[in-house]
Amino acid sequence: MFDNSLAQQYRLEEAARQPPIRFTFFWPAVDRWEGRDFDQRGGHRMTGRNLDLDAALARQLRADSIRCSTAAGSGHPTSSLSAADLLAVLLAGHLRYDWAKPKDLANDHLIFSKGHASPLNYALFRAAGAITDDELMTFRKLGSRLEGHPTPVLPWIDVATGSLGQGLPIAVGVALAGKRVLAAPYHVWTLTGDSELAEGSIWEGLDHAGHERLSNFTAIFDVNRLGQRGPTELEWDLDAYAARVKAFGCDPIVIDGHDLAAIDEAFARARNGERPTVIVAKTVKGRGVSFLEDEEGWHGKALDGQQAKQALAELGEVPSRTFQTLKPDPWQAPKRPVPRKPEWKTYSEPLATRKAYGEALAALGAARSDVVVLDAEVSNSTHAEDFKQTAADRFFEMYIAEQQMVAAAVGMQVVGLVPFASTFAAFMTRAFDFVRMAAISRASIRLCGSHAGVSIGEDGPSQMALEDLAMMRAVHGSTVLYPCDANQTARLVGLMVEREGISYLRTTREKTPILYTDRLDEFRVGGSRIVRGGQLGDAVAVITAGITVHEAIKAVDQLKATIKVRVIDAYSVKPIDAVALVEAVRATGGRLCVVEDHWAEGGLGDAVLAALAETGVAGEIVGFRHLAVRAMPGSGKPAELLEAAGISAKHIADAVKELAGCGRRR
Amino acid sequence: MFDNSLAQQYRLEEAARQPPIRFTFFWPAVDRWEGRDFDQRGGHRMTGRNLDLDAALARQLRADSIRCSTAAGSGHPTSSLSAADLLAVLLAGHLRYDWAKPKDLANDHLIFSKGHASPLNYALFRAAGAITDDELMTFRKLGSRLEGHPTPVLPWIDVATGSLGQGLPIAVGVALAGKRVLAAPYHVWTLTGDSELAEGSIWEGLDHAGHERLSNFTAIFDVNRLGQRGPTELEWDLDAYAARVKAFGCDPIVIDGHDLAAIDEAFARARNGERPTVIVAKTVKGRGVSFLEDEEGWHGKALDGQQAKQALAELGEVPSRTFQTLKPDPWQAPKRPVPRKPEWKTYSEPLATRKAYGEALAALGAARSDVVVLDAEVSNSTHAEDFKQTAADRFFEMYIAEQQMVAAAVGMQVVGLVPFASTFAAFMTRAFDFVRMAAISRASIRLCGSHAGVSIGEDGPSQMALEDLAMMRAVHGSTVLYPCDANQTARLVGLMVEREGISYLRTTREKTPILYTDRLDEFRVGGSRIVRGGQLGDAVAVITAGITVHEAIKAVDQLKATIKVRVIDAYSVKPIDAVALVEAVRATGGRLCVVEDHWAEGGLGDAVLAALAETGVAGEIVGFRHLAVRAMPGSGKPAELLEAAGISAKHIADAVKELAGCGRRR
């Protein structure tokens, strides 16, 4: 099976005799051994476990992976078979998990980064007694908890996977929380396919695991050589994988992934390591079934009935039973201080909402011990760094790795923490796939994107978020908030703490005047505020949020009461305050102007129209102007760029004048 | 300056005497030397160049970086100073570039992946004589071509940078095109900051450079130790960087980035290497100005007038002149065959639009030699693999690295190729930041996302794109197309070839019936087709695209002419056919039903409402129903999931009945 082990062994022995030759790469730091060789060299196995049970379990996992996918008529049996031995040994001898208490903080975590190996994941749950064989056979059917790829509708699944390259970085987050916040005894295991090792996010994850020396983290690389459409880039070049792992600060352990003793040793060693470990396992796709082994063309294909019968016959005697799992050692999570009501600052002088965000985090840090803050190396710009003033030990520097930042936030909320993660709103786009998946994970995370819109000024379009509202609105169940002053920002951060799902706060680079000094409790998710006008006789309603609220107010001032204008601060972009919008339509006779520092597509303008259409009052619109960014901006002063984009006070005043003159068409 | 070189030297010498110690990592494969040491050891320098000019140029680059940022009052002088020596030697002795002919295919390419070092980039253009000193001093001002971060409004800039971690992967694309398609003589140089090395996309890029053995590619790591808010993760651990580079298949060359001779040697060696090279340069942020050198707190800050004066005084005698650049050797691009009209297949039997996409690519491959196709390891699902039948040498397997895929496409269009890049539409979200930046790069790339919506069936929500229309609509200048049959797909692919900017095609997993057999030339960007009804007496208009067009037709059939329905195939989601929408409103008295296999936010529904509002006819809407996906889907059969999501024929028929009963409200 392991055809390059001898050559490698030779190289290591040679290396021991010779001075190192420059320009030739060999990697003495990589600890390579297989259980059998180890025994032959007179070593002793660390665990001393009898592995007959593991072998039986592996046969059951294989059989069940085939059975459930054949019953479904689709799925990934061959990707399951390659990892069956690895997972059998993990379940039988190493995973510490109380299946009756999936929320027990002492439990190990097992995340299938290769989510398509869901047949194996579910077969494992069945072997653990968590689900019945009957339920196993509902795989991929409408209404089943056993979806094509794992999701947390099953209580033993931490997070949804299936977008490759995400499970490992999320597992890093779970390990980070266990080590740095909870001091919990759990170990985090993640099973990773070799195809997904081409994703940069994997290396962001290992980089962080190494940097943080996460000894409670183990990734298992299931190197079965075959991707969806053919060989992987590195095929069975285990040396290359090991060198990468090592270079990224983790300890590679290279094994034959079908040698139960080697697997057993590797897991024992991984659990007791002082650094994060990666088990680089050479495996065979379809292992155990002659006509599937290392064959192309079988990815993501279920066997038909006849093929399944033949495969099961080849597997020999297959048990159909529950296997014992080690329970975690009894552990009591240290008592946390009772959360206090955060002492929000109140502001009277102009302040950037990004700064207010930082100060709100600081207030939260003092009040609650479950809040954690992550930032992608721009915490002095997003002002997330202020959190360090009250809770430095719960601040996580994620460096410039936005995908890993969001993944870590998702991982941390798995174990009950309340994460806030921030970067420039423009760079939040880097993590869109992770945010999308976080929604499928039913995760509760709070994101903050700073430096929104053209109003950032000189830095130019690469730093301007002009699509973040569209992106975040299109996340299932999301909450999208966009404050215009510092007091409001603090209050919205307070609402985000309690909010389930994905919530997003959009902040501004520039200082903005203080609008709200009265009753700060008047903000709510789904709310809005009327900041000018508000009478039935208003001629036009300007609906806006964030920086352009102040432009709208300036426009009203410029108009000098020649036209009565209602200015609505729609700080809750999603859910939007449909009632206030309907009232605005009714009050103004249907004359609306939406203003936003965002592309015209997918942002506040679309949200307003959708709400009016949904509530059945779109037909009452008589005049509609949408001021948004429509041409590619360049550099300039903030005011110049607001002007150039057509979203400044002057443009708003012009639009209002035009709207006020609109007659009813019919 | 280079305080660990002795220790390193010692380690290498030690290593040469000792047998390798297992478990300790040293990297004899990394070729480390500095020019001076090299000379002392009796070696000869490869280039024999006198470096006095380079030193003078470096001083000018430093002075100009300071001058222009001080004049602007913002910018990144210290990040420019760390790389000034590297870029001076590159410009004076290695870059082959005809500044008068920036489109010359023989020119080298220089991409500042650390786009914030734009002062250095522009100072270099000034030194090359491409821009005047007067223009240099317009840096960051409104209307200037010299934006805060580089964009291709300057003809010598290939692509916009400023979102870190993107320039390098794009440079890989330029190199790939040069080596594998054009056989061009150019070398691609990219300057990378050390902070951005935390981005996974960097490692996707180096992985591909290594895998493709891009000997025409050189990355320069400007390791100045300091990021925006403090030390980088690895600071000056050059060994760690070199090990990573090596492990990812590129050749590291470790140097002191302020030793001109070492730099000169390294560039000569990089150009003549047989593999991609990475120059790992130890540098000092703010180098050359005593009060800036290796100091925190100076990132992204311009010097004030007084500070600038002091800094310039420290730099000593600074030239203010144009420096000669090597021109590329005369080279004639091989003549390409004249493009032919592609022979699109025509279809009469049901076929998935994704399959039609693949076959359209195959037709393009035969007809045009400038079309290239990239796919992220799912080409047997997206059917991009069909392109190999006619142009295998222009198919690029990017493995599961969507960011690198889009980056490579952007790089390839820099040198005139016409790239199509595909993956599952859900995974296109992985590359959103790259697509966003591609728009700022004024790039013309064509993306195809397959497996859109719940209609994919059993694989579950992780594989279902339900936000891709929102994402792609919110890209500046984008074109968003969503065909419903195979003939239409072929025609839209044909339109994409000619289309500037970012265009996106959304395809479907399932086979769909053929609707269009008549005049295939009737499709256009910004168009739509009426597939049922079309008379003035239509009671209701159903506006839809893609898979749900067929559901709408089934709904019409179910209604058995009890209600006259107009079904509009809005295959051009952006730009949308506003004229057809207005006609539909007028014809039906304002009764509209929009149906889409997408979340309710940001997709076709929002696009329709925005167009109606923009054209001033929103007020004529009497009834509006928006059937879209609103609850998290699970697994199931495609038809079951369309039904469960409320977007099936039955739901459409119900909505039509309800709408037909709507009276005018006013």
Interface residues (C-beta under 8 A of the other chain):
Chain A: L12 A15 A16 R17 Q18 P19 P20 I21 R22 F23 T24 F25 F26 W27 P28 A29 D31 A72 G73 S74 G75 G115 R140 K141 L142 G143 S144 L146 E147 G148 H149 T151 V153 A160 T161 G162 S163 L164 G165 S195 E196 A198 E199 G200 S201 I202 W203 E204 D207 H211 G227 Q228 R229 T232 E233 A240 A243 R244 K246 A247 F248 G249 E377 V378 S379 N380 S381 E385 Y399 I400 A401 E402 Q403 Q404 A426 F427 T429 R430 F432 D433 R436 M437 A439 I440 G457 E458 D459 G460 P461 S462 Q463 L466 E467 A470 M471 R473 A474 V475 H476 G477 K574 G590 W599 A600 E601 G602 G603 G605 D606 A607 L609 A610 A613 E614 G616 A618 G619 E620 I621 V622 G623 F624 H626 M632 G634 S635 G636 K637 E640 L641 A644 R665 R666
Chain B: L12 A15 A16 R17 Q18 P19 P20 I21 R22 F23 T24 F25 F26 W27 P28 A29 D31 A72 G73 S74 G75 G115 R140 K141 L142 G143 S144 L146 E147 G148 H149 T151 V153 A160 T161 G162 S163 L164 G165 S195 E196 A198 E199 G200 S201 I202 W203 E204 D207 H211 G227 Q228 R229 T232 E233 A240 A243 R244 K246 A247 F248 G249 E377 V378 S379 N380 S381 E385 Y399 I400 A401 E402 Q403 Q404 A426 F427 T429 R430 F432 D433 R436 M437 A439 I440 G457 E458 D459 G460 P461 S462 Q463 L466 E467 A470 M471 R473 A474 V475 H476 G477 K574 G590 W599 A600 E601 G602 G603 G605 D606 A607 L609 A610 A613 E614 G616 A618 G619 E620 I621 V622 G623 F624 H626 M632 G634 S635 G636 K637 E640 L641 A644 R665 R666
